Amino acid sequence: MRIVKASNLARFGALLALLTVVSCQSTNLGDNFGSGTANGKLGDEELTGADLRAYCPRIELREGTAILRTYTKGKDGDPNEIIYLATITDATRTCRYQGGQLFMEVVAAGRVVEGPKGKSGSLELPVRVAIRQGEDVPYSQLGKIQVAVAPNAGATQFIFKDSQVVVPAPTQQNMQVFVGFDEGPYNTP
């Protein structure tokens, strides 16, 4: 029988945890977000230390916008009549400054599950990205994503991406980025 010192065991555990975290990371974040490459470039531009330290507004889910339920016609609010339940489970953003503008890519991830009245098919999810700066709203865009729900699939995952966010570069760190489901009206920007 071999006796292992507690300190060696702790080091091994820490190394194993570090290797696990590193193995989950992509070597090229540009593959995931389309915004950069492993060599530190954004398009044709080199990233600088100032780029990495630049202000990038935090992203938030507004209360009531992280969950979307669809019901059978005329049965809104009845939990036994839910067709689909969609949730946004995570959101992130990337920021880049150029020419006095802030370019952002906002990404939301989530899943759709069938409710008691669930069925397979395609579901269109309305997702809004909005930026508030003080009392102003310099950006608000409603996007849609199609999610194909297979029969008895359990949870179907989706990723929504808005890479068209461009606002004037902020002079203060007072921007808030919101992402969430928005059931309409759909003719609003």
ChimeraX attribute file (.defattr): number of C-alpha atoms within 10 A of each C-alpha:
attribute: neighborCount
match mode: 1-to-1
recipient: residues
	/A:1	3
	/A:2	4
	/A:3	5
	/A:4	8
	/A:5	8
	/A:6	9
	/A:7	9
	/A:8	10
	/A:9	11
	/A:10	11
	/A:11	11
	/A:12	12
	/A:13	12
	/A:14	12
	/A:15	12
	/A:16	12
	/A:17	12
	/A:18	11
	/A:19	11
	/A:20	11
	/A:21	10
	/A:22	11
	/A:23	10
	/A:24	8
	/A:25	9
	/A:26	11
	/A:27	11
	/A:28	14
	/A:29	14
	/A:30	16
	/A:31	12
	/A:32	9
	/A:33	16
	/A:34	13
	/A:35	17
	/A:36	19
	/A:37	15
	/A:38	12
	/A:39	9
	/A:40	14
	/A:41	14
	/A:42	15
	/A:43	12
	/A:44	7
	/A:45	10
	/A:46	11
	/A:47	15
	/A:48	11
	/A:49	7
	/A:50	9
	/A:51	14
	/A:52	11
	/A:53	8
	/A:54	12
	/A:55	18
	/A:56	21
	/A:57	17
	/A:58	15
	/A:59	21
	/A:60	14
	/A:61	18
	/A:62	12
	/A:63	8
	/A:64	10
	/A:65	17
	/A:66	18
	/A:67	17
	/A:68	18
	/A:69	18
	/A:70	19
	/A:71	20
	/A:72	15
	/A:73	7
	/A:74	8
	/A:75	12
	/A:76	13
	/A:77	12
	/A:78	10
	/A:79	13
	/A:80	13
	/A:81	19
	/A:82	19
	/A:83	18
	/A:84	22
	/A:85	17
	/A:86	23
	/A:87	20
	/A:88	23
	/A:89	13
	/A:90	15
	/A:91	20
	/A:92	15
	/A:93	18
	/A:94	15
	/A:95	18
	/A:96	19
	/A:97	18
	/A:98	11
	/A:99	7
	/A:100	10
	/A:101	13
	/A:102	17
	/A:103	19
	/A:104	21
	/A:105	18
	/A:106	23
	/A:107	19
	/A:108	21
	/A:109	15
	/A:110	18
	/A:111	17
	/A:112	24
	/A:113	21
	/A:114	23
	/A:115	18
	/A:116	13
	/A:117	14
	/A:118	19
	/A:119	15
	/A:120	14
	/A:121	10
	/A:122	11
	/A:123	16
	/A:124	11
	/A:125	19
	/A:126	18
	/A:127	24
	/A:128	20
	/A:129	23
	/A:130	20
	/A:131	20
	/A:132	15
	/A:133	15
	/A:134	11
	/A:135	6
	/A:136	9
	/A:137	14
	/A:138	14
	/A:139	15
	/A:140	17
	/A:141	15
	/A:142	21
	/A:143	18
	/A:144	16
	/A:145	14
	/A:146	13
	/A:147	17
	/A:148	15
	/A:149	21
	/A:150	15
	/A:151	11
	/A:152	11
	/A:153	11
	/A:154	12
	/A:155	15
	/A:156	15
	/A:157	17
	/A:158	18
	/A:159	15
	/A:160	20
	/A:161	19
	/A:162	18
	/A:163	16
	/A:164	11
	/A:165	18
	/A:166	16
	/A:167	16
	/A:168	13
	/A:169	15
	/A:170	15
	/A:171	7
	/A:172	9
	/A:173	12
	/A:174	12
	/A:175	20
	/A:176	16
	/A:177	23
	/A:178	19
	/A:179	28
	/A:180	24
	/A:181	23
	/A:182	20
	/A:183	13
	/A:184	11
	/A:185	8
	/A:186	11
	/A:187	6
	/A:188	8
	/A:189	11
